Amino acid sequence: MNTNVCEYVGLSQFLEKWDTDGEFMTYIGNNAPFSWGDNNHSLVDVESFLSQSEDALLLEYGEDCPNVNGFLKDINEVPRNIYIDLES
């Protein structure tokens, strides 16, 4: 049996810090090329998540929202070889 190991960060740590109205994932999920819910882990690469997040959140909140900008900045700092777990 072959096993693979990957590293991931939980999305909740970013949401707890920046998503004060609790709606970020609602907007990010609209027309997203990935889904989550009822899984132990839902891993997404940083580039895909960042692309979807930028488009959705900037459209909804605008470019001058400090919470969106902080959230996107923190996500952008995640190393590209680490995944984002949408379930945690």
Backbone torsions as a table, in degrees:
resi	resn	phi	psi	omega
1	MET	NA	132.7	174.7
2	ASN	-95.1	134.7	175.3
3	THR	-119.8	151.2	177.6
4	ASN	-122.3	149.5	179.1
5	VAL	-125.0	136.6	175.5
6	CYS	-138.7	158.6	177.7
7	GLU	-105.4	147.0	178.2
8	TYR	-148.9	158.5	172.8
9	VAL	-116.6	146.3	177.9
10	GLY	-78.4	131.9	179.7
11	LEU	-63.3	-29.5	-175.2
12	SER	-58.1	-31.4	180.0
13	GLN	-64.0	-30.3	177.8
14	PHE	-81.7	-39.8	179.8
15	LEU	-65.5	-42.2	179.3
16	GLU	-59.2	-34.4	-177.5
17	LYS	-79.0	-38.3	-167.7
18	TRP	-117.3	-26.1	-172.4
19	ASP	-88.7	76.7	-174.0
20	THR	-73.2	-24.0	179.2
21	ASP	-98.7	-1.0	176.5
22	GLY	71.0	18.1	-174.5
23	GLU	-112.5	-3.9	-176.3
24	PHE	-52.2	-49.1	-175.6
25	MET	-69.9	-24.9	174.1
26	THR	-62.4	-47.8	-178.3
27	TYR	-73.7	-39.0	178.5
28	ILE	-63.7	-36.3	-177.4
29	GLY	-71.8	-19.9	178.7
30	ASN	-63.1	116.7	178.3
31	ASN	60.5	26.0	179.1
32	ALA	-72.1	146.1	176.8
33	PRO	-82.0	11.5	178.3
34	PHE	-141.8	163.5	-179.3
35	SER	-138.0	170.3	179.2
36	TRP	-154.2	168.1	178.8
37	GLY	119.7	134.5	177.7
38	ASP	60.7	26.5	175.8
39	ASN	-120.2	160.5	171.9
40	ASN	-74.2	-40.8	178.5
41	HIS	-144.8	142.6	170.9
42	SER	-131.6	99.3	-173.5
43	LEU	-94.6	132.9	179.7
44	VAL	-131.0	139.9	177.4
45	ASP	-70.2	153.9	-173.9
46	VAL	-59.6	-44.5	-177.0
47	GLU	-61.3	-44.5	179.5
48	SER	-64.9	-44.4	-179.4
49	PHE	-66.3	-42.3	-179.1
50	LEU	-64.6	-41.9	178.8
51	SER	-61.0	-49.1	179.2
52	GLN	-63.6	-42.3	-178.0
53	SER	-65.3	-45.5	179.5
54	GLU	-59.0	-50.2	-178.2
55	ASP	-59.4	-48.7	-174.2
56	ALA	-71.3	-46.9	-174.5
57	LEU	-74.0	-38.5	178.2
58	LEU	-67.9	-34.4	176.8
59	LEU	-64.7	-42.8	-176.4
60	GLU	-78.2	-43.9	-171.9
61	TYR	-104.2	-17.6	-177.1
62	GLY	88.0	169.6	-174.6
63	GLU	-79.5	-12.1	-175.0
64	ASP	-100.9	12.6	-178.8
65	CYS	-84.1	113.3	-177.5
66	PRO	-62.2	-33.1	179.5
67	ASN	-68.4	-41.8	177.3
68	VAL	-64.8	-46.4	-179.5
69	ASN	-62.1	-40.2	177.0
70	GLY	-65.5	-42.8	178.3
71	PHE	-60.3	-50.0	-178.8
72	LEU	-64.2	-37.8	177.9
73	LYS	-62.8	-46.7	179.3
74	ASP	-63.5	-42.3	177.9
75	ILE	-62.9	-41.5	-179.7
76	ASN	-63.0	-23.6	179.9
77	GLU	-83.5	-6.9	176.3
78	VAL	-70.0	127.8	178.0
79	PRO	-56.5	144.3	-173.1
80	ARG	-70.1	-11.3	177.5
81	ASN	-94.8	6.5	177.9
82	ILE	-113.2	136.8	-179.3
83	TYR	-90.0	163.5	173.6
84	ILE	-106.5	126.0	179.2
85	ASP	-94.2	114.0	-177.5
86	LEU	-75.0	-12.5	-177.3
87	GLU	-92.9	-9.1	-178.3
88	SER	-135.1	NA	NA
